Amino acid sequence: MSEAFDEALAFALRWEGGYVNHPSDPGGATNRGVTQGTYDRYRSTKGLAKQSVKLITSAEVHDIYESMYWDVARCAELPWPVSGAQFDAAVNAGPKQATQLLQRAAGVSADGVIGPKTLAAIMAMPSQDLALRCCEERQKFYQSLVNRKPSLGVFLKGWTNRVNALRNLILGGPLNFSDDEDLEPTMSVHGMLAEMEDFFGEDL
């Protein structure tokens, strides 16, 4: 896998942490950012029996993030740091929502599908500028979720810290994590998708 994927994955895992079962997260238990449901589906595709996400291996984590997020979100076709911004949004909000945020940042129709027009718009913009715009769209999206459902406010600080750290990475700076206070709980992908479906009134 590419150096870009390795860097993007290292960033994402810094935020996803270990086993978490946050009471406000509709996605339920996660380990290293992988929900129990995602882990069950992954093991089913491999012909393996279901087991607790607490038992997920590093190799499985790598494969899940590569096959279900990096590849599905078409990050390998995007220039760095756009690919990094796209991947991290896909990990946290799902590939379709990440693509819609990317499309809004690029000024094209946000249909959630990366086609020729979207790719052309992406390639026509300075990559760093576009990646920073993706961060802006992502922050607005998080705020819209909290406005719609205030109970999600418990996650807003963590989301904001994560986006700010991503901005710093895009600009070539260090992550500068001084302590664990920067790493607030982050809602899992499936929990986020559940909230988005409620917010938009449609399947995402």
Order of alpha helices (4+ residues) and beta strands (2+ residues): alpha-beta-beta-beta-alpha-alpha-alpha-alpha-alpha-alpha-alpha-alpha
